[in-house]
């Protein structure tokens, strides 16, 4: 099996080829879904590998690259799982594993968090088109700070400005205001779009079919950029009051699970998320969703990287040092080059998938045992 560090690809095209090759080696069924090509996007696809039973009793689905540049680490975890299977790992017993590679291939290929229309896809899964309006209270007042209409500059005191806003508004309030999703400023950070994006439509149309009708599923969506360096939290779509939270704690460990809208936690309230859409619309299955968020650098550094890259994209030139620095810093903030971080996230990512498989397998075994006991009881009667 290749080393953990060798699993990280330098470019989207290489990551996609390696994912396809490994899926074929593992005997997976492969699908390729092109996004809307536009004029400059080229050959960009969402690739889906399915292994296991055609009519599974349970399924684990793992998505990578919903936020494009985060695909570098998510792809490495998916490749590690496929490589392990090829090298003697056991196939899923009675279930299926669905690996969805590069949900946002444009952002992956262009070193952007957003898609070809500057849309944050994890703010784009809304139910109706008239929902794609407005912005959180306070975002408009922060627009000039967040989205200056000029190329990035090393001379700008971004950190001092950010600390002033934090002192004035508080970090939790600022996180929700800035990152919760907005639909008013199309060139701004965390723009959720005007309508469902190509990647969103593909996911909505096909996700139920990819799951093969499995009555019980766990969806692991791989993300990076929030939290303690090299560590992860599993962010839920259920609040702490939900009776379903205990299942996640039993399956993944209570110390790793963070319910929705935990004010003291890692996350923030966001609109139009993939997880929120999935647990609401996949009504034919018990769909459990975790946003596996792996920490990198402090939040101000990450926000600064997002801000600088966005300015470079809209107002800079691709051949300048400022744009190259902005792209490099964005990649570092979402997939650090540090070998220790990369090894940790791959090992932990595999452990999350393994825990999901064990939890569903255990649940299936308990159901079969219960059915056997019921049949015996009927025979005895």
MOFEN-V781669 format. One record per residue. N is the residue number from 1. BURIAL is + if it has 24 or more other C-alpha atoms within 12 Angstrom, else -. Layout:
n->N burial->BURIAL
n->N burial->BURIAL
This chain:
n->1 burial->-
n->2 burial->-
n->3 burial->-
n->4 burial->+
n->5 burial->+
n->6 burial->+
n->7 burial->+
n->8 burial->+
n->9 burial->+
n->10 burial->+
n->11 burial->+
n->12 burial->+
n->13 burial->+
n->14 burial->-
n->15 burial->+
n->16 burial->+
n->17 burial->+
n->18 burial->+
n->19 burial->+
n->20 burial->+
n->21 burial->-
n->22 burial->+
n->23 burial->+
n->24 burial->-
n->25 burial->-
n->26 burial->+
n->27 burial->-
n->28 burial->+
n->29 burial->+
n->30 burial->+
n->31 burial->+
n->32 burial->+
n->33 burial->+
n->34 burial->+
n->35 burial->+
n->36 burial->+
n->37 burial->-
n->38 burial->-
n->39 burial->-
n->40 burial->-
n->41 burial->-
n->42 burial->-
n->43 burial->-
n->44 burial->+
n->45 burial->+
n->46 burial->+
n->47 burial->+
n->48 burial->+
n->49 burial->+
n->50 burial->+
n->51 burial->+
n->52 burial->+
n->53 burial->+
n->54 burial->+
n->55 burial->-
n->56 burial->+
n->57 burial->+
n->58 burial->+
n->59 burial->+
n->60 burial->+
n->61 burial->+
n->62 burial->+
n->63 burial->+
n->64 burial->+
n->65 burial->+
n->66 burial->+
n->67 burial->+
n->68 burial->+
n->69 burial->+
n->70 burial->+
n->71 burial->+
n->72 burial->+
n->73 burial->+
n->74 burial->+
n->75 burial->+
n->76 burial->+
n->77 burial->+
n->78 burial->+
n->79 burial->+
n->80 burial->+
n->81 burial->+
n->82 burial->+
n->83 burial->+
n->84 burial->+
n->85 burial->+
n->86 burial->-
n->87 burial->-
n->88 burial->-
n->89 burial->-
n->90 burial->-
n->91 burial->+
n->92 burial->+
n->93 burial->+
n->94 burial->+
n->95 burial->+
n->96 burial->+
n->97 burial->+
n->98 burial->+
n->99 burial->+
n->100 burial->+
n->101 burial->+
n->102 burial->+
n->103 burial->+
n->104 burial->+
n->105 burial->+
n->106 burial->+
n->107 burial->+
n->108 burial->+
n->109 burial->+
n->110 burial->+
n->111 burial->+
n->112 burial->+
n->113 burial->+
n->114 burial->+
n->115 burial->+
n->116 burial->+
n->117 burial->+
n->118 burial->+
n->119 burial->+
n->120 burial->+
n->121 burial->+
n->122 burial->+
n->123 burial->+
n->124 burial->+
n->125 burial->+
n->126 burial->+
n->127 burial->-
n->128 burial->-
n->129 burial->-
n->130 burial->-
n->131 burial->-
n->132 burial->+
n->133 burial->+
n->134 burial->-
n->135 burial->+
n->136 burial->+
n->137 burial->-
n->138 burial->-
n->139 burial->+
n->140 burial->-
n->141 burial->-
n->142 burial->+
n->143 burial->+
n->144 burial->-
n->145 burial->+
n->146 burial->+
n->147 burial->+
n->148 burial->+
n->149 burial->-
n->150 burial->+
n->151 burial->+
n->152 burial->+
n->153 burial->+
n->154 burial->-
n->155 burial->-
n->156 burial->-
n->157 burial->-
n->158 burial->+
n->159 burial->-
n->160 burial->-
n->161 burial->-
n->162 burial->+
n->163 burial->-
n->164 burial->-
n->165 burial->+
n->166 burial->-
n->167 burial->-
n->168 burial->-
n->169 burial->-
n->170 burial->-
n->171 burial->+
n->172 burial->+
n->173 burial->+
n->174 burial->+
n->175 burial->+
n->176 burial->+
n->177 burial->+
n->178 burial->+
n->179 burial->+
n->180 burial->+
n->181 burial->+
n->182 burial->+
n->183 burial->+
n->184 burial->+
n->185 burial->+
n->186 burial->+
n->187 burial->+
n->188 burial->+
n->189 burial->+
n->190 burial->+
n->191 burial->+
n->192 burial->+
n->193 burial->+
n->194 burial->+
n->195 burial->+
n->196 burial->+
n->197 burial->+
n->198 burial->+
n->199 burial->+
n->200 burial->+
n->201 burial->+
n->202 burial->+
n->203 burial->+
n->204 burial->+
n->205 burial->-
n->206 burial->-
n->207 burial->+
n->208 burial->+
n->209 burial->+
n->210 burial->+
n->211 burial->+
n->212 burial->+
n->213 burial->+
n->214 burial->+
n->215 burial->+
n->216 burial->+
n->217 burial->+
n->218 burial->+
n->219 burial->+
n->220 burial->+
n->221 burial->+
n->222 burial->+
n->223 burial->+
n->224 burial->+
n->225 burial->+
n->226 burial->+
n->227 burial->+
n->228 burial->-
n->229 burial->+
n->230 burial->+
n->231 burial->+
n->232 burial->+
n->233 burial->+
n->234 burial->+
n->235 burial->+
n->236 burial->+
n->237 burial->+
n->238 burial->+
n->239 burial->-
n->240 burial->-
n->241 burial->-
n->242 burial->-
n->243 burial->-
n->244 burial->-
n->245 burial->+
n->246 burial->-
n->247 burial->+
n->248 burial->+
n->249 burial->+
n->250 burial->-
n->251 burial->+
n->252 burial->+
n->253 burial->-
n->254 burial->-
n->255 burial->-
n->256 burial->+
n->257 burial->+
n->258 burial->+
n->259 burial->+
n->260 burial->+
n->261 burial->+
n->262 burial->-
n->263 burial->-
n->264 burial->-
n->265 burial->+
n->266 burial->+
n->267 burial->+
n->268 burial->+
n->269 burial->+
n->270 burial->+
n->271 burial->+
n->272 burial->+
n->273 burial->+
n->274 burial->+
n->275 burial->+
n->276 burial->+
n->277 burial->+
n->278 burial->+
n->279 burial->+
n->280 burial->-
n->281 burial->-
n->282 burial->+
n->283 burial->-
n->284 burial->-
n->285 burial->+
n->286 burial->+
n->287 burial->+
n->288 burial->+
n->289 burial->+
n->290 burial->+
n->291 burial->+
n->292 burial->+
n->293 burial->+
n->294 burial->+
n->295 burial->+
n->296 burial->+
n->297 burial->+
n->298 burial->-
n->299 burial->+
n->300 burial->+
n->301 burial->+
n->302 burial->+
n->303 burial->+
n->304 burial->+
n->305 burial->+
n->306 burial->+
n->307 burial->+
n->308 burial->+
n->309 burial->+
n->310 burial->+
n->311 burial->+
n->312 burial->+
n->313 burial->+
n->314 burial->+
n->315 burial->-
n->316 burial->+
n->317 burial->-
n->318 burial->-
n->319 burial->-
n->320 burial->-
n->321 burial->-
n->322 burial->+
n->323 burial->+
n->324 burial->+
n->325 burial->+
n->326 burial->+
n->327 burial->+
n->328 burial->+
n->329 burial->+
n->330 burial->+
n->331 burial->+
n->332 burial->+
n->333 burial->+
n->334 burial->+
n->335 burial->+
n->336 burial->+
n->337 burial->+
n->338 burial->-
n->339 burial->-
n->340 burial->-
n->341 burial->+
n->342 burial->+
n->343 burial->+
n->344 burial->+
n->345 burial->+
n->346 burial->+
n->347 burial->+
n->348 burial->+
n->349 burial->+
n->350 burial->+
n->351 burial->+
n->352 burial->+
n->353 burial->+
n->354 burial->+
n->355 burial->+
n->356 burial->+
n->357 burial->+
n->358 burial->+
n->359 burial->+
n->360 burial->+
n->361 burial->+
n->362 burial->-
n->363 burial->+
n->364 burial->+
n->365 burial->-
n->366 burial->-
n->367 burial->-
n->368 burial->-
n->369 burial->-
n->370 burial->-
n->371 burial->-
n->372 burial->-
n->373 burial->-
n->374 burial->-
n->375 burial->-
n->376 burial->-
n->377 burial->-
n->378 burial->-
n->379 burial->-
n->380 burial->-
n->381 burial->-
